[in-house]
Amino acid sequence: MSRAGNNYYNTLQVHHQAPQSEIKLAYRKLVKKFHPDCNHNIGSHEQISALNIAYEILSNPQSRASYDHSMGLQTAKVGNHSNVIKKRSPSLDEESKLDIWLTQVYEPIIEILNKTLDDLDEQIDELAADPYDDELLENFQEYIHNCRTSFNFAQILFRRMPNPSSAAGVASYLYHCLNQVGDGIEELNYFTLNFDDHHLHTGKELWRIADEMRGYAFEAFKNLVR
């Protein structure tokens, strides 16, 4: 692989050219290995979370292609088609550049934001049953960990290519939305460390602003593609 270390393929213990069937098999094998019912080690819960995140990205051809591109990897071919994301050609016209940016940057980021932002209230409601319950707290911490992983990937996508001038408004709203999400994640994480409600309220407010920015980005997108 071109990059070692924290890598989703390393997590699943497969080569980056592995077919989807091998990735699925590896995921099932590792989940069974690290499931708490089979492995009572302290790190099992974190390992399961890491496996779920890796599989969520690599099991989807579009998100896998985006991830491979961000890591400088050559994506494996699926059937007779390749998921390799081609670099933009300088000769592309503005409309073509916009189509590529919307498909490879805007749409996957919005998908990540939708999943991240829309789940917070439910997660807080579950934790509110008893914030001092170890299992509930661990579930909330796992949610924050997953949010941070998704946020990091969204940042990779956002930086992968410059936005076309026609999409400057959409990109600006996305940028501010991601900033609020990043700060919100840290505030929510601080709450789990000291149970200071100030951090929880601040995190929720940052999430609210991020949700607002997401709405503005969507409206700008609709105006752009009319």
LINWO-V289133 format. One record per pair of residues at least 24 apart in sequence whose ideal C-beta (glycine too) atoms are under 10 Angstrom apart, sorted by the first residue. I is the first residue (numbers start at 1). J is the second residue. D is the distance in Angstrom with one decimal. If there is no record, write none. Layout:
i = <I/I>
j = <J/J>
d = <D/D>
This chain:
i = <1/1/1/2/2/2/2/2/3/3/3/3/6/6/6/7/7/7/7/8/8/8/8/8/8/8/8/8/8/8/8/8/8/9/9/9/9/9/9/9/10/11/11/11/11/11/11/11/11/11/12/12/12/12/12/12/12/13/13/14/14/15/16/16/16/16/16/16/16/16/16/17/17/17/17/17/17/18/18/19/19/19/19/20/20/20/20/20/20/20/20/22/23/23/23/23/23/23/24/24/24/26/26/26/26/27/27/27/27/27/27/27/28/30/30/31/45/45/45/45/46/46/46/46/48/49/49/49/49/49/49/49/50/50/50/52/52/52/53/53/53/53/53/53/54/56/56/56/56/57/57/57/60/60/62/62/62/62/62/63/63/63/63/63/65/65/66/66/66/66/66/66/66/66/66/66/67/67/67/67/69/69/69/69/69/70/70/70/70/70/70/71/85/85/87/88/88/88/92/94/94/94/94/95/95/96/97/97/97/97/97/97/97/98/98/98/98/98/98/98/98/99/99/100/100/101/101/101/101/101/101/101/101/101/102/102/102/102/102/102/102/104/104/104/105/105/105/105/105/105/105/105/105/105/105/105/106/106/106/106/106/106/106/106/106/106/106/107/107/108/108/108/108/108/109/109/109/109/109/109/109/109/109/109/109/109/109/110/110/110/110/110/110/110/110/111/111/112/112/112/112/112/112/112/112/112/112/113/113/113/113/113/113/113/113/113/113/113/113/113/114/115/115/115/116/116/116/116/116/116/116/116/116/116/116/116/116/117/117/117/117/117/117/117/117/117/117/117/118/118/118/119/119/119/120/120/120/120/120/120/120/120/120/120/121/121/123/123/124/124/124/124/124/124/127/127/127/128/131/131/131/131/131/132/137/137/138/140/140/140/140/141/141/141/141/143/144/144/144/144/144/144/144/144/145/145/147/147/147/147/147/147/147/148/148/148/148/148/148/150/150/151/151/151/151/151/152/152/154/154/154/155/155/155/164/166/167/167/167/167/168/168/169/169/169/169/169/169/169/170/170/170/170/170/170/170/170/170/170/171/171/172/172/172/172/173/173/173/173/173/173/173/173/173/173/174/174/174/174/174/174/175/175/176/176/176/176/176/176/176/177/177/177/177/177/177/177/177/177/178/178/178/179/179/179/179/180/180/180/180/180/180/180/180/180/180/181/181/181/181/181/181/181/182/182/183/183/183/184/184/184>
j = <71/72/73/68/71/72/73/74/70/71/72/73/50/149/152/54/67/71/73/50/51/53/54/55/56/57/58/64/67/68/71/149/153/54/58/64/67/68/71/73/54/47/50/51/52/53/54/55/57/58/50/51/54/55/57/58/59/51/54/54/58/76/58/64/67/68/71/73/74/75/76/68/73/74/75/76/77/58/76/76/77/78/79/58/59/60/61/64/76/78/79/76/54/55/58/59/64/76/55/58/59/51/54/55/58/51/52/54/55/56/58/59/55/54/55/55/138/139/141/142/138/141/142/145/142/138/141/142/143/145/146/149/145/146/149/142/146/149/145/146/148/149/150/153/149/115/146/149/150/149/150/153/108/111/103/104/107/108/111/108/111/112/153/157/104/108/103/104/105/107/108/109/153/156/157/160/108/153/156/157/104/156/157/160/161/153/155/156/157/159/160/156/160/161/161/161/162/164/164/164/165/166/167/164/166/164/161/162/163/164/165/166/167/163/164/165/166/167/170/224/225/164/225/161/164/160/161/162/163/164/166/167/170/171/163/164/167/170/221/224/225/157/160/161/154/157/158/159/160/161/162/163/167/170/171/174/157/158/163/167/170/171/174/217/218/221/224/157/221/153/154/157/158/160/150/153/154/155/156/157/158/171/174/177/178/214/217/154/170/174/177/214/217/218/221/150/154/147/149/150/151/153/154/155/157/178/181/150/151/154/174/177/178/181/210/211/213/214/217/218/214/146/147/150/143/146/147/148/150/151/154/181/184/185/207/210/214/147/177/180/181/184/207/208/210/211/213/214/207/211/214/143/146/147/144/147/184/188/203/204/207/208/210/211/204/207/147/188/188/191/200/203/204/207/191/192/200/200/191/192/195/197/200/195/192/195/192/188/189/191/192/188/189/192/193/188/184/185/186/188/189/191/192/203/185/189/181/182/184/185/188/189/207/181/182/185/186/188/189/181/185/178/181/182/184/185/182/185/178/181/182/179/181/182/224/224/217/220/221/224/220/224/216/217/219/220/221/223/224/216/217/218/219/220/221/222/223/224/225/217/220/213/216/217/220/212/213/214/215/216/217/218/219/220/221/213/214/216/217/220/221/213/217/209/210/212/213/214/216/217/209/210/211/212/213/214/215/216/217/210/213/214/206/209/210/213/205/206/207/208/209/210/211/212/213/214/206/207/209/210/211/213/214/206/210/207/209/210/208/209/210>
d = <7.9/9.3/6.8/9.8/6.7/4.8/5.9/8.8/9.9/5.6/6.8/8.0/9.2/9.7/9.6/8.7/9.5/7.0/9.1/8.8/9.5/7.5/3.8/8.2/9.2/5.5/5.6/8.7/6.6/9.7/8.6/9.6/9.5/7.8/7.2/9.8/9.2/9.2/8.7/8.1/8.6/8.7/5.4/6.3/9.9/7.9/4.1/8.6/9.8/9.0/9.4/6.9/5.2/6.7/10.0/6.8/9.8/9.9/9.9/9.5/8.2/8.6/9.2/9.5/9.6/6.8/7.9/4.8/7.6/7.9/7.2/9.8/8.6/7.4/8.3/4.3/8.7/8.6/6.6/6.3/8.9/7.3/9.6/8.2/7.0/9.6/7.6/8.4/8.4/6.5/9.9/9.5/8.9/7.2/5.3/6.5/8.5/9.5/7.9/9.3/6.7/9.2/9.6/8.7/9.5/6.3/8.6/7.7/4.3/9.8/8.3/7.5/9.1/9.3/9.0/8.3/6.6/9.7/9.4/7.4/9.7/9.6/8.3/7.9/8.8/9.8/9.3/5.2/9.6/6.0/6.8/8.7/8.7/9.8/8.4/9.1/7.7/9.8/8.3/6.2/9.9/5.0/7.8/9.0/9.2/9.5/8.8/9.2/8.7/8.9/9.1/7.0/9.6/9.6/8.8/9.0/8.6/7.0/9.1/6.4/8.2/9.0/8.2/9.5/8.6/9.7/9.8/6.5/8.8/9.8/5.5/9.7/8.1/8.2/6.0/7.8/9.6/6.9/7.9/9.0/7.8/9.1/9.0/6.6/9.5/7.6/9.6/4.2/6.9/8.5/6.0/8.5/8.5/9.6/8.4/6.5/9.2/9.7/9.6/5.9/7.4/6.3/9.8/8.8/8.5/9.3/8.8/9.2/8.9/4.6/9.1/8.6/8.8/8.7/4.7/9.2/5.6/5.9/9.7/7.6/8.7/9.3/9.6/7.7/8.6/9.4/6.5/8.4/5.6/5.6/9.3/5.9/8.9/8.2/9.5/9.0/7.3/8.3/7.6/8.2/7.7/7.5/7.0/7.2/9.6/5.5/6.4/9.2/6.4/6.5/9.7/7.2/8.8/9.5/8.1/8.2/9.0/9.3/8.5/7.4/6.3/8.1/7.1/7.9/9.7/6.6/9.5/9.6/9.3/8.5/7.8/5.6/9.8/9.9/9.9/9.0/4.9/9.1/9.9/5.4/6.2/9.9/6.0/8.6/7.6/9.6/8.9/9.3/9.8/8.1/9.4/7.3/7.4/7.3/8.2/9.5/9.3/9.4/9.9/4.9/7.6/6.7/4.6/9.9/7.9/9.4/9.2/8.7/9.1/7.1/8.3/6.5/8.0/7.2/7.5/8.6/9.1/5.3/8.6/9.9/7.9/9.0/9.0/6.9/9.4/8.3/5.2/9.6/5.6/6.9/8.3/6.4/9.3/8.8/8.8/8.5/9.7/9.2/8.7/9.6/7.3/9.1/6.1/9.2/6.1/5.2/9.9/6.5/9.9/8.5/9.9/7.0/9.1/8.4/9.9/8.6/8.4/8.1/8.1/7.1/5.3/9.5/9.8/9.2/8.5/8.9/9.3/9.0/8.9/9.8/7.5/9.1/7.4/9.8/9.3/8.9/9.2/9.7/8.8/8.9/6.2/9.6/9.1/7.8/6.4/9.3/9.4/8.1/9.8/8.8/6.4/9.4/7.9/5.4/9.6/8.6/9.7/6.2/9.3/5.4/5.3/9.1/6.9/9.3/9.3/8.8/7.6/9.7/8.5/5.4/7.9/9.4/9.9/9.5/8.5/5.3/8.8/9.7/7.9/9.1/9.7/7.1/5.5/5.9/9.3/6.1/9.0/9.8/6.0/7.9/9.4/9.9/9.6/7.9/9.7/6.6/10.0/8.2/8.2/6.3/9.2/10.0/8.4/8.3/9.4/4.4/9.0/8.2/7.7/8.9/5.4/8.6/9.3/4.5/5.2/9.8/9.0/6.2/9.9/8.4/9.0/9.1/8.9/8.4/8.4/9.2/5.1/7.6/8.5/4.5/3.7/8.5/8.6/6.0/8.9/7.6/8.2/9.4/5.2/9.3/9.5/8.6/9.3/8.2/8.2/9.3/4.9/9.8/8.5/8.8/8.3/4.9/8.2/8.3/3.6/5.2/9.2/8.2/6.3/7.8/8.5/9.7/9.0/9.3/8.2/8.6/9.1/4.8/7.3/8.6/4.8/3.7/8.7/8.7/6.4/9.4/7.5/7.4/9.4/4.8/9.5/9.1/9.2/8.8/9.2/9.8/9.3/8.9/9.1/8.4/6.4>
